[in-house]
Amino acid sequence: MSARAQILADSILPSRTHCRSVFPWVEPVSVFGRIADQPGSILLESQPGAGGRYSTIWTAPFGTLKSERGRAILALPTGVRRGESALNALRTALSRYASRAHAEAVPFAGGGVGYLGYELHTDVEDLPAPASIPDDLALPNCWLGFYNCALVFDHLEHTIALVWQDIPGVPEPMPELENLERLVLEAAGEDEVPVPPEIRSCGAPSSSFTKVGYCEAVRTVKEYIAAGDVYQVNLSQRFSVRTAASPWETYLRLRESNPAPYAAYLNLGPFQVVSSSPECFLTLDPTTRMVETRPIKGTRPRGFCADEDRRLARELASSAKDRAENVMIVDLERNDLGRVCEFGSVRVPRLAHVESHPTVHHLVSTVTGVLRADRDQVDLLQACFPGGSITGAPKIRAMEIIDELEPVRRSIYTGSIGYVGFDGSVNLNIAIRTAIFKEGFCHFHVGGGIVADSDPDMEYQETLDKGRAFFEVLGCP
């Protein structure tokens, strides 16, 4: 064991992790719907039919980490710290409450839950803060709540577990545990949560780009590629829709029409986040130290009939352009993982495999590695954040071009939503198919990877294909 790892092991507090089964089985949304209006309540859901196994509910954090204007505010029971970078503040909290991996097969035993916004890249790479890009939503660059209890749903075994930690210096979570158990029992006695009636938006969506402007931006990226600056850039536009629909109702409709393995609902008080992401950014098993990332690159819409659907899937699988995009990002992710993983451990067990989702087909690859003993979760984030599939390659130059061409900040979009555990675990999505509700508006980005042979009109249409799920659930004209 390295000296650094030994110091961390010696500093682990004598916290105790507990796990207790709760009966009977109910769906996570049936429980969470009762607390969806409470700030600090978070649902991470592997939705039915989407291939995931666990869903988790949290409420009432004992501390928070926010990053505003490039400086972190870390609020814990021991006091408030200000001024350091968000990732350094995260390391402080994780070290203070570090615990050993839980013996039972549950994915969460306490940690930070929330989001890391795209603009947090200024904490990771030597890039200036994009001061010239309007920050009209004025959201924190990151928001993590620290929780020492959770309700964990195992969709494979159809079991529900209450998981909690006794942490020295942190109030016991008994009130939260009793409340969560009561919510499960109440939900078990009622019908399933109905899908809300069709929503009609209060107007047509507006975009941060015109079609002409987006196509021109694509041409500019192609000029950078031709000049040798970059091989690929992920370019996005943001749609904004005035709506009277509640964020929770929108989430319920979205999960019905577009189930996803990395879905999320976050009520963060002044704003709410709805995500139906199909993409895994990072997972880290604290016992084996196995890291996995699953970049998506390459998309086709689903067909209107079975024959057309199969044709589109075959077209994607055989597309030299899409495969080249995917392989390019796989090489980037291999390089990122290689910075913190054991030499020779980085592998690509699956390359450019077609996965079908309710509205689109995707090309997905899997890259794995074993995190070195002298590296921790924050080192992993610093090596890999933000995910290469939503920046381009080379990553730093691609992000510079994104900052130059995109007219508004990305905020949560193409950052990550999920958790970083006190036990050393990580489970984060890529925050695509993700919307922000604030002050009567719903805002969501859509984008795609631009390469040398990209057609501007087709790239613009791809963004509309990816945005179809939100357009439909919001009832956009």
C-alpha positions in Angstrom: 0.0 0.0 0.0 1.3 3.5 -0.9 2.0 6.0 1.8 -0.9 8.1 0.6 -3.3 5.2 0.7 -2.1 4.2 4.1 -2.7 7.7 5.5 -6.3 7.6 4.1 -6.9 4.2 5.5 -5.7 5.3 8.9 -7.9 8.4 8.8 -11.1 6.5 8.2 -13.6 7.4 10.9 -15.2 4.6 12.9 -18.5 5.0 11.1 -20.9 2.0 10.9 -23.0 1.2 7.9 -26.4 -0.5 8.4 -28.7 -2.1 5.9 -32.3 -3.2 6.6 -34.8 -4.7 4.2 -38.2 -2.9 3.7 -41.3 -4.7 2.5 -43.3 -4.7 0.3 -42.0 -3.8 -3.2 -43.2 -0.6 -4.8 -41.8 1.4 -7.7 -39.4 4.2 -6.8 -41.6 6.9 -8.5 -44.5 5.8 -6.3 -42.4 6.7 -3.2 -40.5 9.7 -4.6 -43.7 11.4 -5.8 -44.6 12.1 -2.2 -41.4 14.1 -1.6 -40.6 15.5 -5.1 -41.6 19.0 -4.0 -39.1 19.0 -1.1 -35.7 20.8 -1.8 -32.8 18.4 -1.4 -34.8 15.3 -2.5 -33.1 13.3 -5.3 -34.0 10.3 -7.3 -31.5 8.3 -9.4 -33.6 5.8 -11.4 -32.7 2.9 -13.6 -36.0 2.9 -15.4 -38.0 -0.3 -16.3 -36.8 -1.8 -19.5 -33.7 0.4 -19.7 -31.2 -2.2 -18.5 -30.2 -0.8 -15.1 -30.6 -2.5 -11.8 -30.7 -0.1 -8.9 -32.6 3.1 -8.1 -32.0 5.3 -5.1 -33.8 8.0 -3.2 -32.2 10.6 -0.9 -33.7 13.4 1.2 -32.5 15.9 3.8 -28.7 16.2 3.2 -26.6 16.9 6.3 -24.2 19.1 4.2 -23.7 20.6 0.8 -21.0 21.6 -1.7 -21.8 24.4 -4.2 -19.4 26.1 -6.6 -20.3 29.6 -7.6 -18.1 31.9 -9.7 -15.3 29.4 -9.6 -15.1 29.1 -5.8 -16.6 26.4 -3.6 -18.8 26.7 -0.5 -18.6 23.6 1.6 -21.2 23.5 4.4 -20.8 20.7 6.9 -21.8 20.2 10.5 -18.3 21.3 11.5 -18.7 24.7 9.8 -18.5 26.4 6.4 -15.4 26.6 4.2 -15.1 29.0 1.2 -12.7 29.8 -1.5 -11.0 26.6 -2.7 -11.8 24.8 -5.9 -14.9 22.5 -6.0 -12.9 19.3 -6.5 -10.5 20.2 -3.6 -13.5 20.8 -1.4 -15.0 17.5 -2.5 -11.8 15.7 -1.5 -12.0 17.4 1.9 -15.5 16.1 2.5 -14.8 12.6 1.2 -11.7 12.3 3.4 -13.5 13.6 6.5 -16.3 11.0 6.2 -14.4 8.2 4.4 -15.7 4.7 5.2 -14.8 1.2 4.2 -16.8 -0.5 1.4 -20.1 -2.0 2.7 -20.1 -5.8 2.9 -23.6 -6.2 1.6 -24.4 -5.8 -2.1 -25.9 -2.3 -2.0 -24.6 0.4 -4.2 -24.7 3.4 -1.8 -23.6 3.7 1.8 -23.3 7.5 2.1 -21.7 10.2 0.1 -22.2 13.3 -2.2 -25.1 13.2 -4.6 -26.0 15.8 -7.2 -24.4 17.2 -10.3 -21.0 18.4 -11.6 -21.7 21.1 -14.3 -19.9 21.3 -17.6 -18.2 24.6 -16.7 -16.4 22.8 -13.8 -13.8 21.9 -16.5 -12.0 25.1 -15.4 -11.2 23.2 -12.1 -9.7 20.3 -14.2 -7.9 21.8 -17.1 -5.9 24.9 -17.6 -8.7 26.8 -19.3 -10.0 30.3 -18.5 -13.5 30.7 -17.2 -15.8 31.5 -20.2 -16.5 35.0 -19.0 -17.7 36.1 -22.4 -20.5 33.5 -22.6 -23.8 34.6 -21.0 -24.6 32.9 -17.7 -28.3 33.7 -18.0 -29.5 30.7 -15.8 -27.1 31.6 -13.0 -26.8 28.1 -11.6 -23.9 26.7 -9.4 -21.2 25.0 -11.4 -21.8 22.1 -9.1 -24.3 21.1 -6.4 -23.7 18.0 -4.2 -25.7 17.1 -1.1 -24.0 14.9 1.5 -26.3 12.1 2.7 -25.9 9.4 5.3 -29.1 7.5 4.5 -30.8 6.3 1.4 -33.6 4.1 0.1 -32.2 1.6 -2.4 -34.4 -0.3 -4.9 -33.1 -3.5 -6.5 -35.1 -4.0 -9.7 -33.6 -7.5 -10.3 -34.5 -8.9 -6.9 -37.5 -6.7 -6.3 -36.2 -5.7 -2.9 -36.0 -2.4 -1.1 -33.3 -1.6 1.5 -32.8 1.3 4.0 -29.1 2.0 4.1 -27.6 4.4 6.6 -24.3 5.3 8.3 -23.6 6.4 11.9 -20.9 9.0 11.3 -19.2 10.8 14.3 -20.1 14.4 14.3 -23.1 14.0 12.0 -26.7 14.0 13.3 -28.2 10.5 13.4 -30.5 10.0 10.4 -33.3 8.3 12.3 -36.0 10.9 11.4 -35.2 10.6 7.7 -35.1 6.8 7.9 -38.5 6.7 9.6 -39.9 9.0 7.0 -38.6 7.0 4.1 -40.0 3.7 5.6 -43.4 5.4 6.1 -43.4 6.6 2.5 -42.8 3.1 1.2 -45.6 1.7 3.3 -48.0 4.5 2.2 -47.1 3.9 -1.5 -47.7 0.2 -1.1 -51.3 0.8 -0.1 -52.1 2.9 -3.2 -52.3 2.5 -6.9 -49.3 3.1 -9.1 -48.5 6.7 -10.0 -50.6 7.5 -13.1 -48.9 9.2 -16.1 -50.0 12.8 -16.1 -52.3 14.0 -19.0 -50.7 15.5 -22.1 -48.9 18.7 -21.4 -49.2 21.8 -23.7 -46.4 24.2 -23.6 -47.1 27.9 -23.3 -45.4 28.7 -26.5 -43.0 27.6 -29.2 -39.4 26.8 -28.2 -36.7 29.4 -28.7 -33.1 28.4 -29.4 -29.7 29.8 -28.7 -29.0 29.3 -32.4 -30.9 29.8 -35.6 -30.7 27.0 -38.1 -28.5 29.2 -40.2 -26.3 30.1 -37.2 -25.9 26.4 -36.2 -25.0 25.3 -39.7 -22.4 28.1 -39.9 -20.9 27.0 -36.6 -20.6 23.5 -38.0 -18.8 24.9 -41.0 -16.4 26.8 -38.7 -15.7 23.6 -36.8 -14.9 21.9 -40.1 -12.5 24.7 -40.9 -10.7 24.1 -37.6 -10.5 20.4 -38.5 -9.1 21.1 -41.9 -6.5 23.3 -40.3 -5.4 20.5 -38.0 -6.5 22.1 -34.8 -8.9 19.3 -33.8 -10.4 16.1 -35.1 -13.9 16.3 -33.6 -16.0 18.9 -31.7 -19.3 18.3 -30.0 -21.5 21.3 -30.8 -24.8 22.0 -29.1 -27.8 24.4 -29.0 -30.1 25.2 -26.2 -33.9 25.3 -26.4 -36.0 27.2 -23.9 -39.8 26.7 -23.5 -42.2 28.6 -21.3 -44.3 26.0 -19.6 -46.9 25.6 -16.8 -46.1 21.9 -16.4 -44.5 20.8 -13.2 -41.0 19.4 -13.4 -42.2 16.1 -11.7 -45.1 15.6 -14.1 -42.6 16.2 -17.0 -40.3 13.5 -15.5 -43.2 11.0 -15.2 -44.1 11.6 -18.9 -40.5 11.4 -20.0 -39.8 8.1 -18.2 -42.9 6.7 -19.9 -41.9 7.7 -23.4 -38.1 7.6 -23.1 -37.0 5.2 -20.3 -33.3 5.4 -19.5 -30.7 3.5 -17.4 -29.2 6.8 -15.9 -32.3 8.8 -15.2 -32.5 11.4 -12.5 -34.8 14.0 -10.8 -33.2 16.6 -8.5 -35.2 19.2 -6.6 -32.6 21.8 -5.6 -34.9 24.5 -4.3 -34.8 27.4 -6.8 -34.5 25.0 -9.7 -35.2 21.3 -10.6 -33.3 19.0 -12.9 -34.9 16.2 -15.0 -32.6 13.8 -16.8 -33.3 10.8 -19.0 -29.6 10.0 -19.9 -28.7 6.8 -21.6 -24.9 7.3 -21.1 -22.6 6.2 -18.3 -19.7 8.6 -17.6 -17.9 6.8 -14.8 -18.4 4.0 -12.4 -15.9 2.9 -9.8 -16.2 -0.2 -7.6 -14.4 0.5 -4.3 -13.6 -3.2 -3.7 -12.1 -4.2 -7.0 -11.1 -0.6 -8.0 -12.5 -1.3 -11.5 -13.4 1.8 -13.5 -15.8 1.8 -16.4 -16.9 4.4 -18.9 -19.3 3.9 -21.7 -19.1 6.7 -24.3 -21.8 7.1 -26.9 -21.0 8.4 -30.4 -23.2 7.8 -33.4 -27.0 8.3 -33.6 -29.9 7.4 -35.8 -33.6 8.0 -35.1 -35.9 5.1 -34.5 -38.0 4.1 -37.5 -41.8 4.5 -37.8 -42.1 0.8 -38.6 -40.1 -2.4 -37.8 -38.5 -2.6 -41.3 -37.4 1.0 -41.3 -36.2 0.7 -37.7 -34.0 -2.3 -38.6 -32.7 -0.4 -41.7 -31.7 2.6 -39.6 -29.9 0.3 -37.0 -28.0 -1.5 -39.8 -27.1 1.9 -41.3 -25.6 3.1 -38.1 -23.7 -0.2 -37.5 -22.1 0.0 -41.0 -21.5 3.8 -41.0 -17.7 4.4 -41.4 -18.2 8.0 -40.3 -20.0 7.1 -37.0 -17.6 4.3 -36.2 -14.7 6.6 -36.8 -16.2 9.2 -34.4 -16.8 6.5 -31.8 -13.2 5.0 -32.1 -11.8 8.5 -31.8 -13.5 9.1 -28.5 -12.6 5.6 -27.2 -9.0 6.5 -27.8 -9.5 9.7 -25.8 -11.1 7.8 -23.0 -8.4 5.2 -22.9 -5.8 8.0 -22.6 -7.8 9.7 -19.8 -8.1 6.4 -17.8 -4.5 5.6 -18.5 -3.5 8.7 -16.5 -4.8 7.2 -13.2 -5.2 3.4 -13.9 -2.7 0.6 -13.4 -0.3 0.2 -16.4 -1.7 -2.3 -18.9 -5.1 -2.5 -17.2 -7.1 -0.3 -19.6 -9.2 -2.4 -22.0 -12.0 -2.0 -24.5 -14.3 -5.0 -24.0 -16.9 -3.7 -26.4 -16.4 -1.4 -29.3 -19.1 0.5 -31.3 -22.0 -1.7 -30.3 -25.5 -0.6 -31.4 -27.9 0.1 -28.5 -31.5 0.9 -29.2 -33.5 3.4 -27.1 -37.1 4.5 -27.4 -36.3 7.5 -29.7 -32.8 6.8 -31.1 -30.2 4.1 -31.9 -26.7 4.8 -30.5 -23.2 3.4 -31.0 -21.8 2.6 -27.6 -18.4 1.4 -26.5 -17.1 0.2 -23.1 -13.7 1.2 -21.7 -12.4 -0.2 -18.4 -9.3 0.0 -16.2 -8.1 -0.6 -12.6 -7.6 2.6 -10.5 -4.1 2.7 -9.1 -3.7 2.3 -5.3 -2.2 5.8 -5.0 -5.2 7.5 -6.7 -8.7 8.3 -5.4 -12.1 9.4 -6.8 -11.1 13.0 -7.2 -8.0 12.0 -9.1 -10.2 10.0 -11.4 -12.5 13.0 -12.0 -9.6 15.3 -12.6 -8.3 12.8 -15.3 -11.6 12.3 -17.1 -14.0 15.2 -16.5 -15.8 16.2 -18.6 -16.5 13.1 -20.7 -14.8 13.1 -24.1 -17.9 12.0 -25.9 -19.4 15.4 -25.3 -16.3 17.6 -25.9 -14.4 16.2 -28.9 -10.8 15.4 -29.5 -8.2 16.6 -28.5 -10.3 17.5 -25.5 -8.8 20.8 -24.4 -8.8 22.4 -27.9 -12.3 21.1 -28.5 -13.5 22.8 -25.3 -11.8 26.0 -26.4 -13.8 25.9 -29.6 -17.0 25.1 -27.8 -16.5 28.2 -25.6 -15.9 30.2 -28.8 -18.9 29.1 -30.8 -21.7 28.2 -28.4 -23.7 31.4 -27.4 -24.8 30.3 -23.9 -23.2 28.3 -21.1 -23.9 24.6 -20.9 -24.4 24.6 -17.2 -25.5 21.0 -16.1 -25.8 19.8 -19.7 -22.8 17.4 -20.6 -21.6 17.6 -17.0 -22.5 14.6 -14.8 -25.3 13.6 -12.4 -24.9 10.8 -9.8 -23.0 10.2 -6.6 -19.5 9.9 -5.2 -19.5 7.6 -2.2 -17.7 7.9 1.2 -16.7 4.3 0.5 -14.7 5.2 -2.6 -17.5 4.4 -5.1 -18.4 6.5 -8.1 -21.6 6.3 -10.3 -22.0 9.3 -12.7 -23.9 9.7 -15.9 -23.3 12.1 -18.8 -26.0 14.7 -18.4 -27.5 14.5 -21.8 -31.3 14.4 -22.4 -31.3 16.7 -19.4 -33.6 19.7 -18.7 -33.5 22.5 -16.1 -36.8 24.0 -14.8 -36.5 27.5 -13.4 -38.9 30.4 -13.1 -41.5 29.0 -15.4 -39.1 27.9 -18.2 -37.7 24.5 -19.2 -34.2 24.7 -20.8 -32.5 21.8 -22.5 -29.5 21.4 -24.8 -29.1 19.0 -27.7 -25.9 18.5 -29.8 -23.7 16.2 -31.8 -20.2 15.4 -32.8 -18.8 17.4 -35.8 -16.1 15.7 -37.9 -14.4 16.5 -41.3 -17.2 15.0 -43.4 -20.2 16.3 -41.4 -23.1 17.7 -43.3 -24.3 20.9 -41.6 -28.0 20.3 -42.4 -27.8 16.7 -41.2 -26.0 17.7 -38.0 -28.8 20.2 -37.3 -31.4 17.6 -37.9 -29.6 15.2 -35.6 -30.1 17.7 -32.7 -33.8 17.8 -33.5 -33.9 14.0 -33.4 -32.2 13.9 -30.0 -34.5 16.6 -28.7 -37.7 14.8 -29.8 -38.4 13.3 -26.4 -38.5 16.7 -24.7 -40.4 18.3 -27.5 -43.1 15.7 -27.2 -43.4 15.6 -23.4 -43.6 19.4 -23.3 -46.2 19.5 -26.0 -44.2 21.9 -28.2 -46.1 23.1 -31.3 
